């Protein structure tokens, strides 16, 4: 293939070296004449293991060259990859100026070129909706409503780390390819054919948000680790040993568990222990801002679930809650977000009935009993049997936990799953 890379910064230059090493012909475009001259002379514009040798090899084979103008380079190209910068604007948003400018240049070059469809893959980090709301309209303006006869748009986030970028290119944690119809793009399939990694073909917006999710999670991990480190430091605890213990648990701690968007956290452990760690941090002056935000975030999520649960329903509507305990198959109601949801629905004037086969009002004891009746005094009256739940008619059914699986409901059009926010 002939691949044109627009933007020869860290991501673009590394990609160019890796792509040319596989035998593809690469043309790199960058507005910096000094950088272009250095590349053509065999001098990498960045310090990164392996790229120097790869550049020299590609130049010797005639597989890599750089230019400051797009010119006619797109006329016989199979794929264009956009790697221009999206720096922070004063308000914290991404500055889309470079994206808009290079998109106009590509559109004009395609207009001048002959027949054929060019795949244009964006790797710059852009906010969800950018392809549909900024990039696509530019191509429509330049090429007309049928622009897809000339251009196939792709969003393909990169996952390169400085210091191991070449290794990360060929051994990425995943490949994400976003297209209008969430279907594979032939040029991207050819580009990635030698890379063995989980591949996700998704819509534009799912692919666009991927980098934000990943990087924010990495930031959360760093902040969390440092907050725990401060607690350990102030308490005379070995942070190194605590970290060793923590990462040894790959079943729950370093795993997919607790990372699926869904219901708020609750139960007898998480809220209690978070509050206790907050108190410890305040007591020793460790300033745990991330930990301090967890309960507030959880309460905000509870309200969001309430708004989602009753959206479009007028007060007085009849609602079935399938599940009340914080986890299906248990009768633990302590700080269950579903108890809070039921209370909010009742206070808002809805008719609520609850089916949870694990809960019997007269079997609740101790703190579980106290929490349940202090928040839902009418609990015994609200609980109904499976037979009643299946026989009654409801305006909405809320799948508050996996208890919904216990029911054989014929009409599922009014079910809202609060465990998997859509």
DODREN-779548 format. One record per residue (C-alpha): residue number from 0; x, y, z. Coordinates in nm, 2 decimals. Example, Ala and Ser with C-alpha at 12.3 -4.5 7.8 and 13.67 -1.06 7.14 Angstrom:
! DODREN-779548
@nr: 0 east: 1.23 north: -0.45 up: 0.78
@nr: 1 east: 1.37 north: -0.11 up: 0.71
! end
This chain:
! DODREN-779548
@nr: 0 east: 0.00 north: 0.00 up: 0.00
@nr: 1 east: 0.09 north: 0.36 up: -0.03
@nr: 2 east: 0.03 north: 0.54 up: 0.30
@nr: 3 east: 0.03 north: 0.92 up: 0.35
@nr: 4 east: 0.08 north: 1.03 up: 0.71
@nr: 5 east: -0.02 north: 1.39 up: 0.79
@nr: 6 east: 0.17 north: 1.51 up: 1.10
@nr: 7 east: 0.51 north: 1.38 up: 1.18
@nr: 8 east: 0.51 north: 1.43 up: 1.55
@nr: 9 east: 0.57 north: 1.15 up: 1.80
@nr: 10 east: 0.27 north: 0.93 up: 1.68
@nr: 11 east: 0.29 north: 1.01 up: 1.31
@nr: 12 east: 0.67 north: 0.96 up: 1.27
@nr: 13 east: 0.67 north: 0.64 up: 1.48
@nr: 14 east: 0.38 north: 0.50 up: 1.27
@nr: 15 east: 0.56 north: 0.59 up: 0.95
@nr: 16 east: 0.87 north: 0.40 up: 1.05
@nr: 17 east: 0.67 north: 0.10 up: 1.16
@nr: 18 east: 0.45 north: 0.09 up: 0.85
@nr: 19 east: 0.74 north: 0.13 up: 0.61
@nr: 20 east: 0.93 north: -0.15 up: 0.79
@nr: 21 east: 0.65 north: -0.38 up: 0.67
@nr: 22 east: 0.71 north: -0.30 up: 0.31
@nr: 23 east: 0.45 north: -0.03 up: 0.26
@nr: 24 east: 0.54 north: 0.30 up: 0.08
@nr: 25 east: 0.51 north: 0.59 up: 0.32
@nr: 26 east: 0.50 north: 0.97 up: 0.26
@nr: 27 east: 0.50 north: 1.19 up: 0.56
@nr: 28 east: 0.36 north: 1.54 up: 0.55
@nr: 29 east: 0.46 north: 1.81 up: 0.80
@nr: 30 east: 0.46 north: 2.19 up: 0.79
@nr: 31 east: 0.80 north: 2.21 up: 0.96
@nr: 32 east: 1.06 north: 2.23 up: 0.69
@nr: 33 east: 1.35 north: 2.17 up: 0.93
@nr: 34 east: 1.19 north: 1.84 up: 1.05
@nr: 35 east: 1.12 north: 1.73 up: 0.69
@nr: 36 east: 1.47 north: 1.79 up: 0.58
@nr: 37 east: 1.61 north: 1.60 up: 0.89
@nr: 38 east: 1.39 north: 1.30 up: 0.82
@nr: 39 east: 1.49 north: 1.29 up: 0.45
@nr: 40 east: 1.85 north: 1.30 up: 0.57
@nr: 41 east: 1.80 north: 1.01 up: 0.80
@nr: 42 east: 1.78 north: 1.20 up: 1.13
@nr: 43 east: 1.47 north: 1.12 up: 1.35
@nr: 44 east: 1.29 north: 1.42 up: 1.49
@nr: 45 east: 1.23 north: 1.23 up: 1.82
@nr: 46 east: 1.43 north: 1.02 up: 2.06
@nr: 47 east: 1.28 north: 0.67 up: 2.06
@nr: 48 east: 1.44 north: 0.33 up: 2.06
@nr: 49 east: 1.46 north: 0.16 up: 1.71
@nr: 50 east: 1.31 north: 0.44 up: 1.50
@nr: 51 east: 1.65 north: 0.57 up: 1.38
@nr: 52 east: 1.75 north: 0.23 up: 1.24
@nr: 53 east: 1.40 north: 0.18 up: 1.09
@nr: 54 east: 1.42 north: 0.52 up: 0.92
@nr: 55 east: 1.76 north: 0.46 up: 0.77
@nr: 56 east: 1.65 north: 0.12 up: 0.64
@nr: 57 east: 1.33 north: 0.27 up: 0.49
@nr: 58 east: 1.52 north: 0.55 up: 0.32
@nr: 59 east: 1.76 north: 0.31 up: 0.17
@nr: 60 east: 1.48 north: 0.10 up: 0.02
@nr: 61 east: 1.29 north: 0.41 up: -0.10
@nr: 62 east: 1.00 north: 0.34 up: 0.13
@nr: 63 east: 0.99 north: 0.66 up: 0.33
@nr: 64 east: 1.00 north: 1.02 up: 0.23
@nr: 65 east: 0.88 north: 1.35 up: 0.38
@nr: 66 east: 0.73 north: 1.66 up: 0.24
@nr: 67 east: 0.58 north: 1.99 up: 0.36
@nr: 68 east: 0.29 north: 1.99 up: 0.11
@nr: 69 east: 0.02 north: 1.73 up: 0.03
@nr: 70 east: 0.04 north: 1.82 up: -0.34
@nr: 71 east: -0.04 north: 1.52 up: -0.55
@nr: 72 east: 0.07 north: 1.26 up: -0.29
@nr: 73 east: -0.29 north: 1.14 up: -0.23
@nr: 74 east: -0.36 north: 1.07 up: -0.60
@nr: 75 east: -0.24 north: 0.71 up: -0.58
@nr: 76 east: -0.26 north: 0.66 up: -0.21
@nr: 77 east: -0.45 north: 0.38 up: -0.04
@nr: 78 east: -0.47 north: 0.53 up: 0.30
@nr: 79 east: -0.41 north: 0.87 up: 0.47
@nr: 80 east: -0.35 north: 0.87 up: 0.84
@nr: 81 east: -0.40 north: 1.20 up: 1.03
@nr: 82 east: -0.18 north: 1.25 up: 1.33
@nr: 83 east: -0.18 north: 1.63 up: 1.38
@nr: 84 east: -0.19 north: 1.78 up: 1.73
@nr: 85 east: -0.50 north: 1.86 up: 1.93
@nr: 86 east: -0.35 north: 2.08 up: 2.21
@nr: 87 east: -0.55 north: 2.20 up: 2.50
@nr: 88 east: -0.75 north: 2.52 up: 2.45
@nr: 89 east: -0.77 north: 2.78 up: 2.73
@nr: 90 east: -1.10 north: 2.63 up: 2.85
@nr: 91 east: -0.96 north: 2.28 up: 2.87
@nr: 92 east: -1.11 north: 2.15 up: 2.55
@nr: 93 east: -0.91 north: 2.02 up: 2.25
@nr: 94 east: -0.81 north: 2.28 up: 1.99
@nr: 95 east: -0.96 north: 2.14 up: 1.67
@nr: 96 east: -0.79 north: 2.40 up: 1.44
@nr: 97 east: -0.53 north: 2.16 up: 1.31
@nr: 98 east: -0.78 north: 1.89 up: 1.25
@nr: 99 east: -1.01 north: 2.12 up: 1.06
@nr: 100 east: -0.72 north: 2.26 up: 0.85
@nr: 101 east: -0.57 north: 1.93 up: 0.75
@nr: 102 east: -0.92 north: 1.79 up: 0.67
@nr: 103 east: -0.98 north: 2.08 up: 0.43
@nr: 104 east: -0.64 north: 2.01 up: 0.27
@nr: 105 east: -0.73 north: 1.64 up: 0.23
@nr: 106 east: -1.07 north: 1.72 up: 0.08
@nr: 107 east: -0.93 north: 1.96 up: -0.17
@nr: 108 east: -0.66 north: 1.72 up: -0.27
@nr: 109 east: -0.91 north: 1.44 up: -0.32
@nr: 110 east: -1.12 north: 1.67 up: -0.53
@nr: 111 east: -0.83 north: 1.73 up: -0.76
@nr: 112 east: -0.73 north: 1.37 up: -0.78
@nr: 113 east: -0.88 north: 1.11 up: -1.01
@nr: 114 east: -1.14 north: 0.85 up: -0.94
@nr: 115 east: -1.12 north: 0.60 up: -0.65
@nr: 116 east: -1.19 north: 0.59 up: -0.28
@nr: 117 east: -0.93 north: 0.70 up: -0.03
@nr: 118 east: -0.95 north: 0.57 up: 0.33
@nr: 119 east: -0.87 north: 0.85 up: 0.57
@nr: 120 east: -0.80 north: 0.74 up: 0.93
@nr: 121 east: -0.77 north: 0.99 up: 1.21
@nr: 122 east: -0.55 north: 0.90 up: 1.51
@nr: 123 east: -0.54 north: 1.24 up: 1.68
@nr: 124 east: -0.73 north: 1.24 up: 2.01
@nr: 125 east: -1.07 north: 1.41 up: 1.94
@nr: 126 east: -1.38 north: 1.44 up: 2.14
@nr: 127 east: -1.68 north: 1.21 up: 2.06
@nr: 128 east: -1.88 north: 1.35 up: 1.78
@nr: 129 east: -1.59 north: 1.52 up: 1.60
@nr: 130 east: -1.60 north: 1.29 up: 1.29
@nr: 131 east: -1.97 north: 1.34 up: 1.24
@nr: 132 east: -2.00 north: 1.71 up: 1.34
@nr: 133 east: -1.67 north: 1.86 up: 1.21
@nr: 134 east: -1.48 north: 1.63 up: 0.98
@nr: 135 east: -1.77 north: 1.48 up: 0.78
@nr: 136 east: -1.93 north: 1.82 up: 0.71
@nr: 137 east: -1.60 north: 1.95 up: 0.57
@nr: 138 east: -1.58 north: 1.66 up: 0.33
@nr: 139 east: -1.95 north: 1.72 up: 0.24
@nr: 140 east: -1.88 north: 2.09 up: 0.17
@nr: 141 east: -1.59 north: 2.01 up: -0.05
@nr: 142 east: -1.71 north: 1.69 up: -0.23
@nr: 143 east: -2.08 north: 1.69 up: -0.19
@nr: 144 east: -2.33 north: 1.47 up: -0.01
@nr: 145 east: -2.20 north: 1.16 up: -0.19
@nr: 146 east: -1.85 north: 1.22 up: -0.05
@nr: 147 east: -1.83 north: 0.86 up: 0.06
@nr: 148 east: -1.78 north: 0.76 up: -0.30
@nr: 149 east: -1.44 north: 0.94 up: -0.27
@nr: 150 east: -1.35 north: 0.91 up: 0.10
@nr: 151 east: -1.40 north: 0.64 up: 0.36
@nr: 152 east: -1.36 north: 0.78 up: 0.71
@nr: 153 east: -1.21 north: 0.59 up: 1.00
@nr: 154 east: -1.12 north: 0.68 up: 1.35
@nr: 155 east: -0.84 north: 0.46 up: 1.48
@nr: 156 east: -0.69 north: 0.57 up: 1.82
@nr: 157 east: -0.33 north: 0.49 up: 1.90
@nr: 158 east: -0.19 north: 0.34 up: 2.22
@nr: 159 east: 0.18 north: 0.42 up: 2.20
@nr: 160 east: 0.39 north: 0.48 up: 2.51
@nr: 161 east: 0.71 north: 0.68 up: 2.49
@nr: 162 east: 1.01 north: 0.46 up: 2.53
@nr: 163 east: 0.83 north: 0.15 up: 2.39
@nr: 164 east: 0.64 north: 0.30 up: 2.10
@nr: 165 east: 0.77 north: 0.06 up: 1.83
@nr: 166 east: 0.69 north: -0.24 up: 2.05
@nr: 167 east: 0.35 north: -0.09 up: 2.13
@nr: 168 east: 0.27 north: -0.04 up: 1.76
@nr: 169 east: 0.33 north: -0.41 up: 1.67
@nr: 170 east: 0.19 north: -0.54 up: 2.00
@nr: 171 east: -0.09 north: -0.31 up: 2.11
@nr: 172 east: -0.33 north: -0.39 up: 2.39
@nr: 173 east: -0.61 north: -0.36 up: 2.13
@nr: 174 east: -0.70 north: -0.23 up: 1.79
@nr: 175 east: -1.01 north: 0.00 up: 1.77
@nr: 176 east: -1.15 north: 0.08 up: 1.43
@nr: 177 east: -1.44 north: 0.32 up: 1.41
@nr: 178 east: -1.65 north: 0.36 up: 1.10
@nr: 179 east: -1.99 north: 0.49 up: 1.00
@nr: 180 east: -2.15 north: 0.14 up: 1.00
@nr: 181 east: -1.91 north: -0.03 up: 1.25
@nr: 182 east: -1.78 north: -0.25 up: 0.97
@nr: 183 east: -1.42 north: -0.34 up: 0.88
@nr: 184 east: -1.23 north: -0.10 up: 0.65
@nr: 185 east: -1.03 north: -0.28 up: 0.38
@nr: 186 east: -0.73 north: -0.05 up: 0.40
@nr: 187 east: -0.71 north: -0.08 up: 0.78
@nr: 188 east: -0.74 north: -0.46 up: 0.75
@nr: 189 east: -0.44 north: -0.46 up: 0.52
@nr: 190 east: -0.25 north: -0.22 up: 0.75
@nr: 191 east: -0.31 north: -0.44 up: 1.06
@nr: 192 east: -0.29 north: -0.78 up: 0.90
@nr: 193 east: 0.04 north: -0.87 up: 1.08
@nr: 194 east: -0.07 north: -0.74 up: 1.42
@nr: 195 east: -0.21 north: -0.99 up: 1.66
@nr: 196 east: -0.44 north: -0.80 up: 1.90
@nr: 197 east: -0.81 north: -0.79 up: 2.00
@nr: 198 east: -0.99 north: -0.59 up: 1.73
@nr: 199 east: -1.30 north: -0.39 up: 1.79
@nr: 200 east: -1.51 north: -0.26 up: 1.49
@nr: 201 east: -1.74 north: 0.01 up: 1.63
@nr: 202 east: -1.91 north: 0.33 up: 1.54
@nr: 203 east: -1.73 north: 0.66 up: 1.54
@nr: 204 east: -1.83 north: 0.78 up: 1.88
@nr: 205 east: -1.73 north: 0.46 up: 2.06
@nr: 206 east: -1.39 north: 0.47 up: 1.90
@nr: 207 east: -1.35 north: 0.85 up: 1.97
@nr: 208 east: -1.41 north: 0.82 up: 2.34
@nr: 209 east: -1.17 north: 0.52 up: 2.39
@nr: 210 east: -0.86 north: 0.73 up: 2.44
@nr: 211 east: -1.03 north: 0.95 up: 2.70
@nr: 212 east: -1.15 north: 0.65 up: 2.89
@nr: 213 east: -0.81 north: 0.49 up: 2.89
@nr: 214 east: -0.61 north: 0.79 up: 2.98
@nr: 215 east: -0.84 north: 0.91 up: 3.25
@nr: 216 east: -0.84 north: 0.56 up: 3.40
@nr: 217 east: -0.46 north: 0.57 up: 3.40
@nr: 218 east: -0.47 north: 0.91 up: 3.57
@nr: 219 east: -0.71 north: 0.77 up: 3.83
@nr: 220 east: -0.48 north: 0.48 up: 3.90
@nr: 221 east: -0.18 north: 0.72 up: 3.95
@nr: 222 east: -0.38 north: 0.95 up: 4.18
@nr: 223 east: -0.52 north: 0.66 up: 4.38
@nr: 224 east: -0.18 north: 0.50 up: 4.42
@nr: 225 east: -0.03 north: 0.83 up: 4.54
@nr: 226 east: -0.32 north: 0.89 up: 4.79
@nr: 227 east: -0.27 north: 0.54 up: 4.94
@nr: 228 east: 0.10 north: 0.62 up: 4.94
@nr: 229 east: 0.04 north: 0.93 up: 5.14
@nr: 230 east: -0.17 north: 0.74 up: 5.40
@nr: 231 east: 0.11 north: 0.48 up: 5.43
@nr: 232 east: 0.38 north: 0.74 up: 5.46
@nr: 233 east: 0.20 north: 0.93 up: 5.74
@nr: 234 east: 0.11 north: 0.60 up: 5.92
@nr: 235 east: 0.45 north: 0.44 up: 5.91
@nr: 236 east: 0.34 north: 0.17 up: 5.66
@nr: 237 east: 0.54 north: 0.03 up: 5.38
@nr: 238 east: 0.37 north: 0.15 up: 5.06
@nr: 239 east: 0.59 north: -0.08 up: 4.86
@nr: 240 east: 0.47 north: -0.39 up: 5.05
@nr: 241 east: 0.10 north: -0.27 up: 5.03
@nr: 242 east: 0.14 north: -0.23 up: 4.65
@nr: 243 east: 0.29 north: -0.58 up: 4.63
@nr: 244 east: -0.01 north: -0.72 up: 4.81
@nr: 245 east: -0.26 north: -0.52 up: 4.61
@nr: 246 east: -0.14 north: -0.61 up: 4.26
@nr: 247 east: -0.11 north: -0.98 up: 4.35
@nr: 248 east: -0.49 north: -1.00 up: 4.34
@nr: 249 east: -0.56 north: -1.04 up: 3.97
@nr: 250 east: -0.91 north: -1.18 up: 4.04
@nr: 251 east: -1.06 north: -0.86 up: 4.18
@nr: 252 east: -0.81 north: -0.57 up: 4.20
@nr: 253 east: -0.63 north: -0.59 up: 3.87
@nr: 254 east: -0.91 north: -0.73 up: 3.66
@nr: 255 east: -1.23 north: -0.64 up: 3.47
@nr: 256 east: -1.43 north: -0.66 up: 3.79
@nr: 257 east: -1.60 north: -0.34 up: 3.91
@nr: 258 east: -1.53 north: -0.16 up: 3.59
@nr: 259 east: -1.85 north: -0.22 up: 3.39
@nr: 260 east: -2.08 north: 0.09 up: 3.39
@nr: 261 east: -2.40 north: 0.01 up: 3.57
@nr: 262 east: -2.55 north: 0.05 up: 3.91
@nr: 263 east: -2.41 north: 0.26 up: 4.20
@nr: 264 east: -2.20 north: 0.08 up: 4.46
@nr: 265 east: -2.36 north: -0.02 up: 4.79
@nr: 266 east: -2.37 north: -0.29 up: 5.05
@nr: 267 east: -2.21 north: -0.33 up: 5.39
@nr: 268 east: -1.84 north: -0.29 up: 5.28
@nr: 269 east: -1.77 north: -0.03 up: 5.00
@nr: 270 east: -1.95 north: 0.28 up: 5.14
@nr: 271 east: -1.84 north: 0.21 up: 5.50
@nr: 272 east: -1.47 north: 0.15 up: 5.41
@nr: 273 east: -1.45 north: 0.45 up: 5.18
@nr: 274 east: -1.59 north: 0.68 up: 5.45
@nr: 275 east: -1.35 north: 0.53 up: 5.70
@nr: 276 east: -1.05 north: 0.59 up: 5.47
@nr: 277 east: -1.18 north: 0.95 up: 5.42
@nr: 278 east: -1.17 north: 0.99 up: 5.80
@nr: 279 east: -0.82 north: 0.84 up: 5.82
@nr: 280 east: -0.69 north: 1.07 up: 5.55
@nr: 281 east: -0.84 north: 1.38 up: 5.71
@nr: 282 east: -0.71 north: 1.28 up: 6.06
@nr: 283 east: -0.35 north: 1.24 up: 5.94
@nr: 284 east: -0.36 north: 1.53 up: 5.69
@nr: 285 east: -0.31 north: 1.31 up: 5.38
@nr: 286 east: -0.56 north: 1.51 up: 5.17
@nr: 287 east: -0.73 north: 1.23 up: 4.98
@nr: 288 east: -0.92 north: 1.43 up: 4.71
@nr: 289 east: -0.99 north: 1.14 up: 4.49
@nr: 290 east: -1.12 north: 0.92 up: 4.77
@nr: 291 east: -1.32 north: 1.22 up: 4.91
@nr: 292 east: -1.50 north: 1.24 up: 4.57
@nr: 293 east: -1.61 north: 0.88 up: 4.56
@nr: 294 east: -1.92 north: 0.90 up: 4.78
@nr: 295 east: -2.03 north: 1.23 up: 4.61
@nr: 296 east: -1.99 north: 1.06 up: 4.27
@nr: 297 east: -2.19 north: 0.76 up: 4.39
@nr: 298 east: -2.47 north: 0.98 up: 4.51
@nr: 299 east: -2.48 north: 1.16 up: 4.18
@nr: 300 east: -2.50 north: 0.83 up: 4.00
@nr: 301 east: -2.80 north: 0.72 up: 4.22
@nr: 302 east: -2.98 north: 1.03 up: 4.12
@nr: 303 east: -2.90 north: 0.97 up: 3.75
@nr: 304 east: -3.04 north: 0.62 up: 3.78
@nr: 305 east: -3.36 north: 0.76 up: 3.94
@nr: 306 east: -3.40 north: 1.01 up: 3.65
@nr: 307 east: -3.34 north: 0.73 up: 3.40
@nr: 308 east: -3.59 north: 0.50 up: 3.58
@nr: 309 east: -3.88 north: 0.74 up: 3.57
@nr: 310 east: -3.80 north: 0.93 up: 3.25
@nr: 311 east: -4.12 north: 0.99 up: 3.06
@nr: 312 east: -4.35 north: 0.85 up: 3.33
@nr: 313 east: -4.60 north: 1.08 up: 3.51
@nr: 314 east: -4.64 north: 1.05 up: 3.89
@nr: 315 east: -4.89 north: 0.78 up: 3.97
@nr: 316 east: -4.75 north: 0.54 up: 3.71
@nr: 317 east: -4.72 north: 0.18 up: 3.82
@nr: 318 east: -4.36 north: 0.05 up: 3.85
@nr: 319 east: -4.22 north: -0.30 up: 3.92
@nr: 320 east: -3.87 north: -0.31 up: 4.07
@nr: 321 east: -3.71 north: -0.65 up: 4.00
@nr: 322 east: -3.44 north: -0.66 up: 4.27
@nr: 323 east: -3.39 north: -0.47 up: 4.59
@nr: 324 east: -3.08 north: -0.61 up: 4.75
@nr: 325 east: -2.75 north: -0.45 up: 4.63
@nr: 326 east: -2.66 north: -0.78 up: 4.48
@nr: 327 east: -2.89 north: -1.05 up: 4.33
@nr: 328 east: -2.92 north: -1.37 up: 4.53
@nr: 329 east: -2.86 north: -1.20 up: 4.87
@nr: 330 east: -3.09 north: -1.03 up: 5.12
@nr: 331 east: -2.84 north: -0.76 up: 5.21
@nr: 332 east: -3.02 north: -0.43 up: 5.19
@nr: 333 east: -2.76 north: -0.23 up: 5.38
@nr: 334 east: -2.68 north: 0.09 up: 5.17
@nr: 335 east: -2.83 north: -0.08 up: 4.87
@nr: 336 east: -2.87 north: 0.18 up: 4.59
@nr: 337 east: -3.20 north: 0.00 up: 4.50
@nr: 338 east: -3.34 north: 0.08 up: 4.84
@nr: 339 east: -3.26 north: 0.45 up: 4.78
@nr: 340 east: -3.42 north: 0.42 up: 4.43
@nr: 341 east: -3.74 north: 0.27 up: 4.57
@nr: 342 east: -3.76 north: 0.55 up: 4.83
@nr: 343 east: -3.71 north: 0.82 up: 4.57
@nr: 344 east: -3.98 north: 0.67 up: 4.34
@nr: 345 east: -4.23 north: 0.65 up: 4.63
@nr: 346 east: -4.15 north: 1.01 up: 4.73
@nr: 347 east: -4.20 north: 1.12 up: 4.37
@nr: 348 east: -4.55 north: 0.97 up: 4.37
@nr: 349 east: -4.51 north: 0.65 up: 4.18
@nr: 350 east: -4.69 north: 0.32 up: 4.26
@nr: 351 east: -4.40 north: 0.08 up: 4.34
@nr: 352 east: -4.40 north: -0.29 up: 4.38
@nr: 353 east: -4.09 north: -0.50 up: 4.45
@nr: 354 east: -4.00 north: -0.86 up: 4.35
@nr: 355 east: -3.69 north: -1.00 up: 4.51
@nr: 356 east: -3.70 north: -1.38 up: 4.58
@nr: 357 east: -3.41 north: -1.36 up: 4.83
@nr: 358 east: -3.59 north: -1.11 up: 5.06
@nr: 359 east: -3.85 north: -1.20 up: 5.31
@nr: 360 east: -3.95 north: -0.91 up: 5.53
@nr: 361 east: -4.00 north: -1.12 up: 5.85
@nr: 362 east: -3.65 north: -1.28 up: 5.81
@nr: 363 east: -3.45 north: -0.96 up: 5.82
@nr: 364 east: -3.25 north: -0.91 up: 6.13
@nr: 365 east: -2.99 north: -0.68 up: 6.29
@nr: 366 east: -2.85 north: -0.39 up: 6.09
@nr: 367 east: -3.01 north: -0.53 up: 5.78
@nr: 368 east: -3.35 north: -0.50 up: 5.94
@nr: 369 east: -3.28 north: -0.15 up: 6.08
@nr: 370 east: -3.15 north: -0.01 up: 5.75
@nr: 371 east: -3.44 north: -0.16 up: 5.54
@nr: 372 east: -3.72 north: -0.02 up: 5.76
@nr: 373 east: -3.56 north: 0.31 up: 5.84
@nr: 374 east: -3.55 north: 0.38 up: 5.46
@nr: 375 east: -3.85 north: 0.19 up: 5.35
@nr: 376 east: -4.10 north: 0.16 up: 5.64
@nr: 377 east: -4.36 north: 0.01 up: 5.41
@nr: 378 east: -4.12 north: -0.26 up: 5.28
@nr: 379 east: -4.35 north: -0.56 up: 5.38
@nr: 380 east: -4.64 north: -0.41 up: 5.19
@nr: 381 east: -4.42 north: -0.34 up: 4.88
@nr: 382 east: -4.28 north: -0.69 up: 4.84
@nr: 383 east: -4.48 north: -0.92 up: 4.60
@nr: 384 east: -4.44 north: -1.27 up: 4.48
@nr: 385 east: -4.32 north: -1.39 up: 4.14
@nr: 386 east: -4.67 north: -1.50 up: 4.05
@nr: 387 east: -4.80 north: -1.15 up: 4.12
@nr: 388 east: -4.52 north: -0.98 up: 3.94
@nr: 389 east: -4.58 north: -1.19 up: 3.62
@nr: 390 east: -4.96 north: -1.14 up: 3.64
@nr: 391 east: -4.97 north: -0.77 up: 3.69
@nr: 392 east: -4.95 north: -0.49 up: 3.43
@nr: 393 east: -4.69 north: -0.22 up: 3.48
@nr: 394 east: -4.60 north: 0.11 up: 3.31
@nr: 395 east: -4.24 north: 0.03 up: 3.36
@nr: 396 east: -4.03 north: -0.26 up: 3.49
@nr: 397 east: -3.69 north: -0.18 up: 3.65
@nr: 398 east: -3.42 north: -0.45 up: 3.63
@nr: 399 east: -3.24 north: -0.32 up: 3.95
@nr: 400 east: -3.02 north: -0.63 up: 3.97
@nr: 401 east: -3.00 north: -0.98 up: 3.81
@nr: 402 east: -3.33 north: -1.07 up: 3.98
@nr: 403 east: -3.51 north: -0.98 up: 3.65
@nr: 404 east: -3.39 north: -1.32 up: 3.52
@nr: 405 east: -3.62 north: -1.49 up: 3.76
@nr: 406 east: -3.92 north: -1.35 up: 3.58
@nr: 407 east: -4.09 north: -1.48 up: 3.26
@nr: 408 east: -4.23 north: -1.15 up: 3.12
@nr: 409 east: -4.38 north: -1.16 up: 2.78
@nr: 410 east: -4.37 north: -0.78 up: 2.72
@nr: 411 east: -4.01 north: -0.66 up: 2.77
@nr: 412 east: -4.06 north: -0.33 up: 2.58
@nr: 413 east: -4.10 north: -0.13 up: 2.90
@nr: 414 east: -3.81 north: -0.29 up: 3.09
@nr: 415 east: -3.52 north: -0.05 up: 3.19
@nr: 416 east: -3.20 north: -0.23 up: 3.29
@nr: 417 east: -3.04 north: -0.02 up: 3.56
@nr: 418 east: -2.73 north: -0.25 up: 3.57
@nr: 419 east: -2.62 north: -0.16 up: 3.21
@nr: 420 east: -2.67 north: 0.21 up: 3.14
@nr: 421 east: -2.73 north: 0.25 up: 2.77
! end
